[in-house]
Amino acid sequence: MDPGELERATAEYLKLPWMQLDLIDWYLLNAFVFDAIARLQDEALSGSVLGRINWSYILAEGRIHKLLLYRFGFGLLAFCVRWLLLPAAIVYLLYRGRNDLLPWIAAPYGVYVLYRLATLPARILRRRQEKSVLAGIDTTLKQMIAAYQTATARTFNPTRLQEQVRLAEGPATYFRPAVHSVLARIIERDASVFSV
């Protein structure tokens, strides 16, 4: 089911107090909290939080072992092309005495190496910034998982779950508004204990 449809159904459900059951509230909380975790993890792995595409993740179709293989393969391929294949071609041309072709490969490669050296500080800075963003996402995911663990329990304190949800969100909004609405209704009935 589409989370947007579930959110609309939840809104209709919350308009009918006579229909509300703890079990339905519990299922809704679990669905929405899990959806938030899955969406944030997907954004982190796909590279969208960093503003670029992670082709390894896209080609792996969500399978972690494939993701690792693609990532290793792409890294190895880039290293070989960048630092082994072209220098080997230049050495081969020198060995064969093909000085007519040598400038067409050696000059662009020399420019490329100079470009890589000149942009090294910017790349290092970008990687540090990306690492910082991913560390923040990791912290948020851990807080969201803690909220999910609370929400999946058969008995929990709804006020505590509300605090965990707010802590995980921080200044951002990862959870759908329906989470807050369902929690507010639960707390309205009993702020200390929720049991299924």
CORPE-V275089 format. One record per run of one state. SS is the DSSP state (a for helix, b for strand, c for the rest). FROM is the first residue (numbers start at 1). TO is the last residue. If there is no record, write none. Layout:
SS	FROM	TO
SS	FROM	TO
//
This chain:
c	1	2
a	3	14
c	15	16
a	17	19
c	20	21
a	22	46
c	47	47
a	48	50
c	51	54
a	55	60
c	61	63
a	64	96
c	97	98
a	99	118
c	119	119
a	120	152
c	153	154
b	155	156
c	157	157
a	158	169
c	170	176
a	177	189
c	190	193
b	194	195
c	196	196
//
